[in-house]
Amino acid sequence: MRRLLGPLRWYGAGPLHLLVLLGSFALAGYAAMRFVPGNPLGVAAWFVGAIVGHDLLLLPLYSLLDRGARAVFRHRPAPGPLPPGPWINHLRVPAVLSALLFLVFAPLILRLPSGFEHITGRPVTPYLTHWLLITGALFVGSAVILAWRVGQARRLTNSSAPDAGRPEQ
């Protein structure tokens, strides 16, 4: 039995994790078998574009934006205790989701020439407005969650203070 569990200890995670990982490799292999033979240059161009676009352009850009946001908010005095965990994620998550939506719908948001209107019969005019509304809602929702967490942290701090339950004399 000990000999059978040796590779599991070497792997470092549970059997369910291994099963999901093998399943994702099988799915990726199936997708590669379906798409690569039909358009190998297109797939290669997509990979090169992803490498150049993300690793050489986008990663340094959003790393600089993240450092800038941290620097701006580091020098401001906090009005109260921040919740446990990295508060910067309340800026990162809506920004990343908004950027992903922009990336997916960029041709429609920027109203680039495409056959979208001809194929679907739907106009491209509402996409910019919808993306802006969704982006605003993501940031407002994140701000509400942060405010709620700050309120919870203040309540916990006030209730754990030694003089919290004693009346003034």
Helices and strands as residue ranges (DSSP letters): H 2-11, H 15-35, H 40-50, I 51-58, H 59-74, H 89-109, H 116-120, H 126-160
